Amino acid sequence: MALDPMIEGMLSQQPAWPPVRGVPLQELRANVRATSIQIPPPAVTLASVADRAVPSPAGDIPVRVYTPEGAGPFPVVVYFHGGGFILGDLDTQDMIARGLAGGAGALVVSVDYRLAPEHPFPAATDDGYAVVQWIAAHGAEIGGDPARIAVAGDSAGGVLAYAMALQALNAGGPRLAAVVNWYGPAQHPVPDGGSMAEFADGPIVRADDAHYFHELYITDPAQDGDYRVSATRAPDHRGLPPHLIGSAECDPLRDVTEMYAPVLRAAGVEVEVKRYPGMVHGFVSWVGFLPGAQTAMADACAFLKRAFAD
């Protein structure tokens, strides 16, 4: 499997990321943030971008609200950034949130959930669900339509998107319209073999990086059986909203991303799987200039528009 030529060219011009295991966490966070905020965003025009806080039992949760142009109320996409549950913030995937707001014509609420290891599982899922519940109750106050809520995320954020859909289903609400996951694992720990062996050394994310992130997020191996960690292990998937699963061909997490699709189909859930040729883990962050990322964003926005119209 060949890397996309543009990605290959980019990677050849910069030093390879070191394995994350052993890098001091604050240094790792600072490096990821410094790199991310230099990535050009997509060329979209929005009506406004504003930071605010959503109350929760654990304290206020910072969020960033992206409002598209036009007349509301708008459908809402609650977005969760990637970063292995230990990295990332409202700035690191700002470009993805902008792309979704502009492309889907949706009000995007990006969530700055608490990170491990300071706040291990289930802190991130608790924060996420608190925001989803708040949008269902108060979304109209910020220009959203609480009857049309979707969840989306990349990598660890995709895991959270899965968790939100399952938690809402099990709790009897809020009703969600759709789920978008880009390269987020559907099961933990990530099984070895397959794409984990083929792309064990990356690029971008190594197989051991995925294991290390998981070690910091989970405090008890029994938590791997929780559907909020491993969506495939939920006892029942019937009644979930439509899912779009996007994987990267040259990603160690490709297989564990795609493995959720047959589980959903067996439960009668509508699911689309898109494997993007030559792409690597995290590629959607390059939506401002990479054609493959722009295709993935267009696919997600079209999927969300269809779901919101139903």
N, C-alpha and C positions, 0 to 999 in steps of 0.2 A: 504494500500500500504506500503510495507516494504522497508526500506532503504537498500541499498547495504551493505553487512556485513563489507566490508573494510571501507566504509565511516562511518558507525556506530561506528566502532572501533576507527577511527581517532577522531571523534567528542567526544567520551567518554573520551579521554585522554587530552582534552584541554578545557579551559573555553569557554562558549558560547559567541559569539559576542554580545555586548550590542546593543539595538536599536540605530540606527544612529541619530535619532532626539534628539537633545540636546547635542550631542558630538561636541566639537569645531571642525570646519572644518579642520583646519591645523593638529590637532591631529589625526583626522580620516584619512586624506590622508597619514600621516606619518605611521600610524599603518598598513594600507592596503599595502603600499609600502614595509614596512619592512617584512611583512608576505609573500608577493608575491615573492620577490627576493630570498627567501629561498627555494622556490618550485623547485625541480629538473627538468631540461628540458628533453625532449625526447632525446634518443640516436641517433641523426642524424648528419651527416657530411656535412658541407656546404663549398662552395668555399670561401665565404667572408661574413662578416657582417659589414656594414659601416653606420655611421650617416651622414646625409647631410640636406640641407634645400631646400624647394620648395618655390619659390616666389609667393606671392598673393597680391591682393589689400590691405589686412589688415596687411601685413608684412610677413616675412619668416615663413614657417611652418616646424618645425622639423619633419623629417621622418627617419626611419631606414630601410636600404635596405639589404635584405637577399638573397644572390645569391647561387643557388644550384650548385652542381658539374655538369660537363658536358659542352657541347658546346651550346652556345646560338645562336640566340636570344631566350629568354625564355618567355613563357606566364607570365602575370603579375597578381598578386592578391593584390589589395589595401585593407589593413586590418585596422579595427577600433577596438580598445580595449574597453572593458566594464568599468563600474564604475558609472553607474547612471548619466552620463554627468557631474559629479562633482569630480570624482576620476579617478586615473589611469594615466599612462604615457607609454613611450616606453619600460620601464623595467617590468611593472606589468604583461603584457601578452606576454613577450618575448618568453616564452616557446611555446605558440600557434603559433606564427609567424614562429618559427623554425620548428615546426611540419608540417606546411603547405608547407614551402619551400622544406623541405626534402622529404615529402611524395607525393606532387603533382608535384615535379620537376619544380616549378614555382619561379620566382623572386617575393618575397613578399616585399611590401612597406608598412610598418606600420606607421600610422599617429598619431602624437602627437597634436591632435586638441585642440583648446581652451576650457577651462572648465567653467561651471557655478559654482557659481552665478556671478563670476567676468565677465564672458562672456556668457550671456544667449542665448537662441535660437534667431537668427539662426546662431550664430558664428560657432558652430561645423559643421553644414551642409555646410556652406560657405567654411570652411577650407577643408572639405572632397571633395567637388566638385572641388575646385581649384587644389587639388592633382590629382584627376581623369583626369581633363583637361590637366594638365601638363604631365602626363604619356602618354596621347594620342598624345601629340605634341612632347615630348622629351624622351619618354621611351627608344628609341633605344640608346640614349646616355649612359644609364646605363645597357645595355645588355638585355632590354626587347623588346617584340614584341607588338607594339601599336595596332595591329589588334586583339590581344587576351588579353583582360582585363576582369577580374572578380573582384567583390567586396565581402568582407566577414567581419563578426564581431561577437562579443559575447555580449549579453545583450544590453546595450546602443549602443555598436558598431554595433549590428545587426540592430537596428533601423536606424542607419546611412547608413548601407548597403542598406536597403530598400529605403531610401531617395535618395541615389545616383542613383539607377536604375530608379526610377520614374523621378528624375530631368533630367537624361540623355535622357530618353524617351521623355519628354515634350520639351526638348531643341533641339531635333533632333540629339543628340550625346553627347559624344562618344558612339559608339555601345559597349555594354557590353555582355560578353559571358555567365555569370552566376552570381548568388547571393547565398551566404551561410550565414545563420543566425542561431546562437545558442542562444536560450532562450531570444531573443529580442522582446519586446511587439510590436504588430502590431497596437495598439490603445491606445490613452491616453485621459483622465485619465484611468488607468487600471480598468475595471469593477470589482466590488466586487462580491462575491459569487463564487461557483465552487472551483477551486484550490486556489483562493485567501483566501477563508474561510477555506478550508481543511488544508492549510499549512500557516495559518496566522502568526504563530510563527516560521516560518522557517522549517528546519535549514538554516543557512547561511544568507539568505535574508528573512526578514519579510514583510508581506503585507504593513505595515505602512512605512517601509523603501522605498518601491517603490513609495508610494504617496509623501513621503518627497523629494526624488530625483526629482520628477516631479515638485513639488512646486518651487524648486530652479532653474529648467531649463526654465520654462515657466513664462513669465512676464504678459501675458494677456490670460485669458481663451479662447478667440477666436482663439488663436494659435493652440488649440487642433484640429481644423478643417483643419489645413494645412497638406497636405499629407506627408510633411517631418517630422511631428510629429506622425501622425496617418496614416499609409500606407493604411489601409482599407478605408479611406475616400477620396482617390484619385478619381477623376471623371472617369478615364478610366485606366484600367490595360492591355488592349490589346497591344500586341507587346513587353511585358517585356521578359527578358531572363529567362531561367530555374532557378528555385529556389530550394534550399535545406533548409528545416526548421527542426532544431533539438531542441527538448524540453527535459526537465528533468522531470521524473515522479513525484518526490517529491519536486516540486517547485511551490510557489504561482503564478508565472508567466507562468505556463504551458499552461493554457487555452488561455490566450491572445497571447501567442506565436503561438499556433496552429490555431487560428481563421482566419489567413490570407489565409490559404490553400484553403478553399472553394471559397473565393473571387477570387483568382488567377485562379482556375480551371474554374470558371464561365466565365472568360475572355479568356479562351483557352490557358492559360500559363501552361507550364510543371512544375509540382511541386512534390517534394518528401518530405514526412513528416516522421521523425524518432523520436519516443519517446523512450528515454533510461531508462529502468527499474531501479528503485532504486537510480537513480541519483538525485543530488540536483543542485540548481542554481550555476553556476560558475564551474561545474565539469570538463569542458574541460581543465581548467588550470592545472589539475593533470595528463595530458597526459604522463608525464614522468614515472608514476608508476601505475596508476589506469586502470585496464582493460576496464572498461566502457568508460573512456575518450579515450583510444586508439582505441576502436571500433568507436567512434564518429569521431575521426580524420581520421581513415581509410576510413570511409564512405564519408567524405567531400573530401578527396584527390581523391578518385575514381570518385566521381561526377565531380570534377573540370577537371580531365583528360578527361573524356568523353565530357564535354562541350568544352574544348579547341580543341579536335579532330574534332568536327563537323564543 
